């Protein structure tokens, strides 16, 4: 290979042996040789056929399958998104309907409470009037009984006074009937 020779300690000289025909290799690579060109094309075509059969087709089919899977995923995602939006819209509608129904129930409850309160007030007034009327009737009945008792007592007292005046005792039912008529004829005062 290469030999290294030392002349002195400060300077080193390297000798590289020269290869014979170095200039020929560089020249051959750049020269147009029909045999080499033919072999390059044959190898290129064979490599192209092999790659197409064993590499390109599986790669392209894999890419197409992935592309199809991505498209399917995107379409499913869009469908899910649409369904989700529709579900949200349905939920909003249901919520709105529930709010409307709740407000209607609340207003109906308030109206019913007002009606119930008004009915209770009317019923209380009617019952109070009935109680007052009944109390007045009872007072009038008691007053009439007291007046009748007072008349009867006055009649008996009058008969007693008249008996003493006449010194005669009134026992017969005719006499008592006469006294009762007399009392009834006395004006009601």
C-alpha positions in Angstrom: 0.0 0.0 0.0 1.6 3.3 1.0 5.0 3.7 2.5 5.9 6.5 4.8 9.4 7.7 4.9 10.8 10.0 7.5 13.6 12.4 6.5 13.7 14.5 9.7 11.6 15.1 12.7 10.0 18.2 11.5 9.1 17.3 8.0 7.2 14.2 7.0 6.8 13.2 3.5 4.1 10.8 2.4 4.4 8.9 -0.7 1.3 7.4 -2.1 1.9 4.7 -4.7 0.2 5.5 -8.0 -2.4 3.2 -9.5 -2.0 2.3 -13.0 -4.9 3.3 -15.2 -6.5 5.8 -12.8 -7.2 8.1 -15.6 -8.9 5.3 -17.6 -11.6 4.6 -14.9 -12.8 8.2 -14.8 -12.8 8.3 -18.5 -14.7 5.1 -18.9 -17.5 6.2 -16.6 -18.0 9.3 -18.6 -17.6 7.7 -22.0 -20.7 6.4 -23.9 -20.4 2.7 -24.2 -23.4 1.1 -25.9 -23.0 -2.2 -23.9 -23.1 -0.4 -20.6 -26.1 1.8 -21.7 -27.9 -1.3 -22.7 -27.3 -3.1 -19.4 -28.3 0.0 -17.5 -31.6 0.2 -19.3 -32.2 -3.5 -18.9 -31.5 -3.4 -15.2 -33.7 -0.2 -14.9 -36.6 -1.8 -16.7 -36.3 -5.0 -14.7 -36.1 -3.0 -11.5 -39.1 -0.9 -12.6 -41.2 -4.1 -13.3 -40.2 -5.7 -10.0 -40.9 -2.5 -8.0 -44.2 -2.0 -9.8 -45.3 -5.6 -9.1 -44.0 -6.0 -5.5 -43.7 -2.4 -4.2 -45.8 0.1 -6.1 -49.0 -2.0 -6.2 -49.0 -2.8 -2.4 -48.0 0.8 -1.6 -50.7 2.2 -3.9 -53.4 -0.2 -2.6 -52.4 0.6 1.0 -52.6 4.3 0.3 -55.9 3.9 -1.4 -57.3 1.8 1.4 -56.0 4.4 3.9 -57.6 7.2 1.9 -60.9 5.3 1.7 -60.7 4.7 5.5 -60.1 8.3 6.1 -63.0 9.4 3.8 -65.2 6.9 5.6 -64.1 8.2 9.0 -64.7 11.7 7.9 -68.2 10.9 6.5 -69.0 9.0 9.8 -67.7 11.9 11.8 -69.9 14.3 9.8 -72.9 12.1 10.3 -72.2 11.9 14.1 -71.7 15.6 14.2 -75.1 16.1 12.4 -76.8 13.6 14.7 -75.2 15.3 17.7 -76.4 18.7 16.5 -79.9 17.3 15.8 -79.9 15.7 19.3 -78.8 19.1 20.8 -81.5 20.8 18.9 -84.0 18.2 20.1 -82.8 18.7 23.7 -83.2 22.5 23.3 -86.7 22.1 22.0 -87.6 19.7 24.8 -86.1 22.1 27.4 -88.0 25.0 25.9 -91.3 23.0 25.9 -90.6 22.0 29.5 -90.0 25.7 30.4 -93.3 26.7 28.7 -95.2 23.9 30.4 -93.7 24.8 33.8 -94.6 28.4 33.4 -98.2 27.4 32.3 -98.5 25.1 35.3 -97.2 27.8 37.6 -99.7 30.4 36.2 -102.5 27.8 36.4 -101.5 27.1 40.0 -101.6 30.8 40.8 -104.9 31.2 39.1 -106.3 28.2 40.9 -105.0 29.5 44.2 -106.6 32.9 43.6 -109.9 31.2 42.7 -109.7 29.0 45.8 -109.0 32.1 47.9 -111.9 34.0 46.4 -114.2 31.0 46.9 -113.1 30.6 50.5 -113.8 34.3 51.1 -117.2 34.0 49.5 -117.9 30.8 51.5 -116.8 32.5 54.7 -119.0 35.5 54.0 -122.0 33.3 53.2 -121.4 31.2 56.3 -121.0 34.4 58.4 -124.2 35.8 57.0 -126.0 32.5 57.7 -124.7 32.5 61.3 -125.8 36.1 61.8 -129.2 35.3 60.2 -129.6 32.2 62.4 -128.5 34.2 65.5 -131.1 36.9 64.6 -133.8 34.3 64.2 -132.9 32.7 67.5 -132.9 36.2 69.2 -136.3 36.9 67.6 -137.7 33.5 68.7 -136.4 34.0 72.2 -137.8 37.5 72.2 -141.2 36.2 71.1 -141.1 33.5 73.8 -140.2 36.1 76.4 -143.0 38.4 75.2 -145.5 35.4 75.3 -144.3 34.4 78.7 -144.6 38.1 79.8 -148.1 38.3 78.5 -149.0 35.1 80.2 -147.5 36.3 83.5 -149.3 39.6 83.0 -152.6 37.8 82.4 -152.2 35.6 85.4 -151.3 38.7 87.5 -154.3 40.5 86.1 -156.5 37.6 86.9 -155.1 37.4 90.4 -155.7 41.1 90.9 -159.2 40.9 89.5 -159.9 37.9 91.7 -158.9 39.7 94.7 -161.0 42.6 93.7 -164.0 40.4 93.1 -163.1 38.1 95.8 -164.0 35.4 93.7 -161.8 32.6 92.4 -161.7 31.9 88.7 -161.5 28.2 88.1 -163.5 27.3 85.1 -162.0 26.9 81.8 -164.3 29.5 80.4 -163.0 32.1 82.7 -159.4 31.3 81.8 -160.2 31.4 78.1 -161.8 34.8 78.7 -158.7 36.1 80.5 -156.4 34.8 77.7 -158.5 36.6 75.0 -158.2 39.7 77.0 -154.5 39.4 77.2 -154.2 38.8 73.5 -156.3 41.9 72.8 -154.0 44.1 74.7 -151.7 45.8 72.2 -148.2 44.2 71.7 -145.9 46.6 73.5 
